[in-house]
Amino acid sequence: MFAMMPLLQRPGSGLDVIRGGCLKLQVCRNLNQISTASLDSRTCMTCRREFSSRNQLMRHLQSLGHYGEQGEENLSGIKAAEEGDGAGKEKHEQSDFANRVRRKAWELYYQDLPKFEQIKELMQTFVPYCFRTVPTSPLASLALAKLQAETVVKRPVGLDESYCDCWALAENASEEGVWTHLQAAQESGAIQRQEAASMVPVMLLKVQPHHFVADLCAAPASKTLQLLDVMNPGVRTGEVPQGLLVVNDDNWGRCATALRRTHQHANSSHLMWLCGDAREFPTLHDHSDGRVRGARKIRFDRVLCDVPCSGDGRLRRSPSGWTSWHPRYMLQMHYVQSAILKRGLTILKPQGCLVYSTCSMSPIENEAVVAAALEKFGCQVRLVAVEQWSHAQGLSTWKVPAPDFQNFRSFSKEEVDEEHEELWCRNGGPLAPTMFPPKDPEVGTVGQLRVMH
Ligand SMILES: C[S@@+](CC[C@H](N)C(=O)[O-])C[C@H]1O[C@@H](n2cnc3c(N)ncnc32)[C@H](O)[C@@H]1O
């Protein structure tokens, strides 16, 4: 346990590093003291253009067919193969083969999903470039009007204006002028680039400006920025709003990038950054009444658990991501995700609301994690239906893949024997009973889960 007063961030006032047990808490208040993401990882190697974020660079690479760091492994292989370099060609063929095996493993695991053929087709399609206009920016409507004059900008599928000011560029918007304008609009704070799907968790939270909100896995802060916008609808710069946003991530490098982004926000005065493991998110105490001992524990009105995941949902956006995907990750992630969700529910106020989200389609990272939490917390928590949103019914049956993925096997709980248990142990940790569908559907109420795809 770690008790601390909520510190309000005031730009330029130094860096507090607080240690409690094995948890490092860093409340960062001066960005000059923090190294930011390297310029190389934001620069197009083909045209040498610099971007303000890596996401923007990836979008540029996709739209103009330039290759960057992400495609370098494959590109060097292709180039070497073209130039007759045997070793390079072999390397390229090996990575190509590994990608194909992983893709096959992915397909075989998910093939029983309802509408799998549709999902597969969707994975091959273009992800539109989406952005939000920033409500507090006086330049927002001007920037949008200018973009609309230059290209086709429309509402992304499934998100109309009643949700938020979210826009998507038409597929053919590859003109140089549009990208320059987008970059300028983003740098001026008029718009924020964010995928439509990434905006949904914050929208579901229905945050109010006076709320105490915890964002447990926050970097690189896309959703944090969205939360700040919702929490500061009409607040002037420098004014301290009533609510508090406590933001955490365990990766210091990603925190640094995220901090830089949030620091540029018009009003981040009620934002507190922590850098630690969300599974051990500290208990904060309210000392505003002057009491040191017996101070009230802070519970949050809203908690966002946008947890780390195996990320196969992101493969549509970046097909080169197959190299960093493996079925074993969905098993490894299950443990950390379950523990983060458990911590999130523990710090939630009665009547509060928590959103758990991943970029993965795996039931082991979604349905299984939520079912386990429902089982653990019993009648203390309930699922909230998201009827007004486009959603699919959650799965109530699924299998668990063998982590080596030899012969592309996956198992139901009944099919697992000692030999298989050992295989799992050798490849990433013991098998958790919670990875399988709960036996008693009443306990997990897993059949009622609402999953948005
Ligand atoms: C899906 S990303 C979060 C994206 C972020 N919410 C956004 O919208 O920009 C997951 C994040 O969890 C962080 N993470 C991984 N394990 C963690 C842990 N045990 N505790 C806290 N953060 C963790 C990773 O560093 C990563 O930044």
The ligand as a Tripos MOL2 file, in Angstrom:
@<TRIPOS>MOLECULE
LIG
   27    29     1     0     0
SMALL
NO_CHARGES

@<TRIPOS>ATOM
      1 C1         -2.8470   -0.8880  -25.3450 C.3       1 LIG1
      2 S1         -1.5200    0.0470  -24.7240 S.3       1 LIG1
      3 C2         -2.3710    1.4230  -24.0240 C.3       1 LIG1
      4 C3         -2.7950    2.4350  -25.0500 C.3       1 LIG1
      5 C4         -3.2750    3.7310  -24.4120 C.3       1 LIG1
      6 N1         -4.3730    3.5080  -23.4950 N.3       1 LIG1
      7 C5         -3.6900    4.7470  -25.4450 C.2       1 LIG1
      8 O1         -4.8830    4.8970  -25.6980 O.co2     1 LIG1
      9 O2         -2.8110    5.4060  -26.0170 O.co2     1 LIG1
     10 C6         -1.0790   -0.8560  -23.3000 C.3       1 LIG1
     11 C7         -0.0610   -0.1650  -22.4140 C.3       1 LIG1
     12 O3          0.0750   -0.9410  -21.2350 O.3       1 LIG1
     13 C8          1.3810   -0.7810  -20.7520 C.3       1 LIG1
     14 N2          1.6060   -1.8840  -19.8010 N.ar      1 LIG1
     15 C9          1.9880   -3.1560  -20.0340 C.ar      1 LIG1
     16 N3          2.0160   -3.8590  -18.8920 N.ar      1 LIG1
     17 C10         1.6380   -3.0020  -17.9030 C.ar      1 LIG1
     18 C11         1.4850   -3.1200  -16.5100 C.ar      1 LIG1
     19 N4          1.6950   -4.2700  -15.8730 N.pl3     1 LIG1
     20 N5          1.1200   -2.0310  -15.8120 N.ar      1 LIG1
     21 C12         0.9000   -0.8500  -16.4330 C.ar      1 LIG1
     22 N6          1.0200   -0.6760  -17.7580 N.ar      1 LIG1
     23 C13         1.3810   -1.7450  -18.4780 C.ar      1 LIG1
     24 C14         2.2420   -0.7940  -21.9930 C.3       1 LIG1
     25 O4          3.4530   -0.1080  -21.7530 O.3       1 LIG1
     26 C15         1.3430   -0.0580  -22.9960 C.3       1 LIG1
     27 O5          1.7180    1.2850  -23.0530 O.3       1 LIG1
@<TRIPOS>BOND
     1     1     2 1
     2     2     3 1
     3     2    10 1
     4     3     4 1
     5     4     5 1
     6     5     6 1
     7     5     7 1
     8     7     8 2
     9     7     9 1
    10    10    11 1
    11    11    12 1
    12    11    26 1
    13    12    13 1
    14    13    14 1
    15    13    24 1
    16    14    15 ar
    17    14    23 ar
    18    15    16 ar
    19    16    17 ar
    20    17    18 ar
    21    17    23 ar
    22    18    19 1
    23    18    20 ar
    24    20    21 ar
    25    21    22 ar
    26    22    23 ar
    27    24    25 1
    28    24    26 1
    29    26    27 1
@<TRIPOS>SUBSTRUCTURE
     1 LIG1         1 GROUP 0 **** ****
